[in-house]
Amino acid sequence: MSPDDTLAFWIAAAGRGELRREAVPAPGALEASVRTLYSGVSRGTESIVFGGHVPEGEYGRMRAPFQAGQFPFPVKYGYASVGEVTHGPPGLAGKSVFCLYPHQQRYVVPCDALHVVPDSVPPARAVLAANLETALNGLWDCGASPGDRITVIGAGSVGCLLAWLASRMPGCDVELVDVNPRRATVAAGLGVRFALPGDARPEADVVLHASGSAAGLSLALRVAGFEATIAELSWYADRPVTLALGEAFHARRLTLKSSQVGAIGQSHRARWSLRRRLQLALSLLADPALDLLINSEGRFEDLPRTLEHLARSPGDVIMHRVRYGPDDAGSG
């Protein structure tokens, strides 16, 4: 490649990704050049995009900030990039930054699209920022309070981060529920109790659902206490979901509420911006315990095969981190 070229990951067709060569422009006066160090695969959403399951009516709302191409294909998609500023203003040059950018070796963006990674947070851990932002917004949406009994269903990256955040609220009793018994070790490392679905505690004050399955949402309704709130963070894309709302749903006066990271939670909307929320998420990543959630890593050049494998058989993967080595970074 020429010094002005880079490689980017594109989804070319359903279940098929490829690396494409792209030109990288010179940065303007209010822009910065970034050499990618790591990116994270948000497995739930990216598997939906990879498989071509984004509903046509959601094409506009599902666009990532720096997405290229159009749904369904071909599309360049992703939003968890961590890199080093190679050219930029004095306050950014040489800094480690987080950007809501797709998987790509090098790129140029407006300076205000970059978030400096705090010194207390290793760049390799900062790939969790977007998912932690989703979890943070979910807690705002559900209205959890100190002392609440909180059940989190689904121990993927967002669910684990929800449980970790909730457990730091004074007096909260948090239980993380998942069908995979091996998630018990992760829960213990995060300092929260674990249960399989059949052993989930009833009478929760707040339930946060992030399993991505109809069975998980049905369980959320069953374990919620009288007048409890169930916050739904899963996105089912083009899959229909059937719920038994004819049982005790009305008698127990349950609230089923959607939570989506594209808008600030209503309780904070008047005072918080998207930038402030993401900066808070980055600052919260200082806890080394969160490294437990990044339990898979591979090279950027292997990403087409990796995404195919994760979409087909994710196994125990919570968060997959993409590593960009010297050969991947271009001559920048």
N, C-alpha and C positions, 0 to 999 in steps of 0.2 A: 504494500500500500504506500501511497505518497504520504508525506508528512501532514497533509490536509485531509486525509481520509481516516475513517474509523469503521468499526464493525458494530452493528446494532442487531438485536434479536427481534425478528418479526414472526408473527403467526400468519403463515401463508394460506392455510386451509384448516379445516377442522382436524385437530389432533396432529398437525404438522407445523413445526417451527423451523426457521432457518436463520443463518447469520447473513446479513446484507451489508455491503459496503456503502458508506455514505460520506459525503463531503461535510467537513466541519468548517463553518465560517470563522473569520477573525472576529474577536469580540469588539463590540462597539463601546462607546464611552460609559454606558450604564450597564454593561454586561461583563460576565466573567467566564473564563474557560475552566472546565472541570475535568480532571482525570479520575475515572472511577476506580475505587478501591474494592468496594463490595456493593452488592445489591441483594435485596431480599425478595423471595417469592411468596406473595400472599396467597397461600395455596387454595383457599376456597374461591375467591373471586377470580384468580388467574386461571384456575381449572375451568371455570364457567366460560371465560373468554376463549380459552384454548380449545374448548370443545364446540364453540359456536352456539352457546345457549343463551346469549343475551337477547331478550325479547326485542322485537323491532321497535316497539313503543318506548323502549328505554335507551335507545341508542344515544340520544342527546345527554341524558342524565348520567349515563355510565362513562362518558368520556373522561379519561385521566387528564390531568393538567397539561402534559406535554405529549399526549398521544398523537401519533401520526397514522394516516390511513383511516379507513372507515369500517365500522362493524358491518357484517361479520368478519370479512377478510378482504385483503390483507390488512393487518393492523399491528402497530408497534405499541405495546401496552406494558404498564408497570408503574410503580409509584413508591419505590423504596430504594433510592440510590444514595450511596455515601462515597464521597470522593475528596480529592484535594484540589484546591484552586491553584491553577498553574499561572494564570494571567488574570489580573483583576485589580481593583483599587487597593490601596495600602491596608485597609481594614480587613480585607478578605484574602489577599495573596498569601499562599502558603497554609491557609487554614483548612481543617477538615470540616466538611459541610454535608448536610443532608438536603436532598432535593426530591420532590415528587416527580421523578423522571423514570422513563422505561430503562430496560437493561441495555446499556450501551457503553462502549469503552471510554469515549470522550464526548463532550457536548459543550455548547455555549448557551447560557440562559441569562435573563435579566438578574441583576444582583439581588433584587428583592425576592427572588424565588429561592434563594439559598438561606439555609439556617445553619449557623455555626454550631458544630458539635461541642458541648461543654468539655473542658479539660478533664472532668471527672468521669466522662463516658468514653470508653474505647470505641474507635470508629467501627470496629467489627460488630459491636453490640448495637450500634445506632440503626441498623437495618430494621429494628423492631419499632422504630418511632411511629410509623403510620398505623400499625396495629395497636400500639399503646394509645394513640390518639383516639382510635375507634372505641377502645375500652373506656377511656376517660369520658368520652361523650355518652356512652351507654350508662355509666353511673350517674351522670347528670340527668339523663332522661328518666331513669327509674325512680329518682327521688329517695334513694336510700339514705338512712340517717344513722347516727351513732346508736349502738345497741341493737340494731336489727339482726334478725336471723336471715341470712342471705344464702340462697342456693344458686350456684352457677352450673348450668347444664351444657356440657361440651368442653372438652379439655384440649381444644386446638389453641393456636396462638392467642386469639382474641379472648377465648374463655379463660385460659390460664392467666392472662393479664388482668381480666376482670376480677378473678378471685384474688389475685395478689393485691390489686388496688383496694378492693373491698375489705380485705383483712387488715388493712392499715387504718381503717376508720375505728375510732375508740369504741370498744365494747361489742363490735360486730362479731357474730358467730358465723363463719363462712364454711360452706361445704361445696366442693367441686365434684361433679358427677360426670362419669364417662363410661362407655361400654368397654373400654380397653383397660383391663386391670393394671397394665404396666404404667398407666398414668399416675398411679398411686405414688410412685417414687418422685415424680415431678411435683405433685401436689405437696408432698412432704418437704421437698426442697424449697418450695415457695411459702411454707409455713401455714398451709391450710389443710383441713380434713378432706378425705377422699371417700367416695362411695360409688359402688356400682348402681345402675338404675333400680334394681330390685331392693336395694337397701337405702335408697334416698330418704332423707328425713322429711316428714310432713310438716305442715303448718309454718311454712316460710313466710316472712313478712314481705320479702322481695325475691323474685326469681328472675334471673338473667339467662336467656336462652341463646346459645351460640353453637349448637351442634350441627345445624344445617340439615336436620332430619325431622320429618313429621312425628316420628316416635318420640324424639326429644321434646318437641313442643307439647305433645300430649302429656308427657311426664311433668312438664312445667305446670300445666293446669292442675294435675293431681296433687302436687306437693305444695301448691300455694295455699296459704291460710285465708281466713275470712277477710274480704275486702283488700286482698293483697294485689300488688301490681306485678305483672309479667312483662318484662321488656324483651322484645324480639329483635335480636341483632343478626340473625341468619338471613341470608338472601337466597331465595329459591329459584330465581331467574325464571325459566319457562316451565318449571315443574309445579303442578297443582298440589295443594296440601289439604288433606281432609282432617277436620277436627271434630271431636265429640262435644259440641256445645249444647247438646240437649241433656246432659247429665247434671252435675252440680254447679255448672258455670254461673248460671243466673242466681241460684239460691245463695251461693257464697259471694256474690257481687264482685266478681273478679274483674280486673282491668287488664286488658291485653293491649300493649302499647308498642308501636314500632320505634326503632332507634336506627338512625342512619347518619353516618359521619359527615355527609355533605353539608349539613346545617348545624350550627351550634345548638346544643341542648337549650330548651326554652328557658330553663332557670338561669342561664348565664348569657343568653343571647344579647341582652341590652348592653353588656359591658365587655364582652369578649369578642375578639376577632379570630379568624382562622389561624393567623400567624401567631397570636399569643397562645392559642391552644396547642399548636405544634411545638412551640418553644417550651411549654410546660412539659409536654410528653418527653421531649429530649432530655430535660433536666432530671426527670424521674428515672431515667435509665442508668443511673449511677450504681444501682444495686447489682453486685456480681451474681446474685442468685438467678437473675434473668437469663444468664448464659445457658441455663438448662433448656430453654425453649428453642435455642438454635442447635438442633441435634442432627443436622445434615448440612453438608457443604460440598460444593463441586466447582470446577473451573467454568469460566464463562464460555469457552469454546465447546463445552459439553452441554450447554443449556438446551439446545433442541432435543437431545435425547433425554435429558433430565426431566423436562416438562412433560414429555410423552410418558415417561415412567410414573411421575407423580400423579398425573391425571388418571392413569390406568390402575396403579397399585401403590398408594401412598405409604402403606405400612404404618410405621410408628413416627413418621416425620411430622414434626410440629411446625418448624420454620426452616426452610432451606435457604442457606446463604450462598450466594454466587461470589466466587473469588476471582478477581482480575489481577493476574500476575504481570510481571514486567513485559512479557511477550504480548499480553492483551492490551496494554495501556497505550499503544501507539507511540509515536516519537514525541508527541505533545509539546 
